[in-house]
């Protein structure tokens, strides 16, 4: 399998699982991610979120913790502009401008190349 996923600001864990547990609960995310495992033990699903995001959040919690491929949920810090030094809440925006997200996107792309 040459599949990998990078989600950011995903509502799957915070809202979908809460309101539709019969569809999105019971370890669904872990099951999907483990079905992509090629036996090499590498990450196949990386989920980024911020604490200031009212929509997105951790995905691999509860029954989905059994995935065992850390880190699958990564809490991104809000950026600190040099002019103030204070965190600038980004909430649900700007995940793709985060250098950690860009680096992971490149890493996952290399991992699934033929």
Order of alpha helices (4+ residues) and beta strands (2+ residues): beta-alpha-alpha-beta-beta-alpha
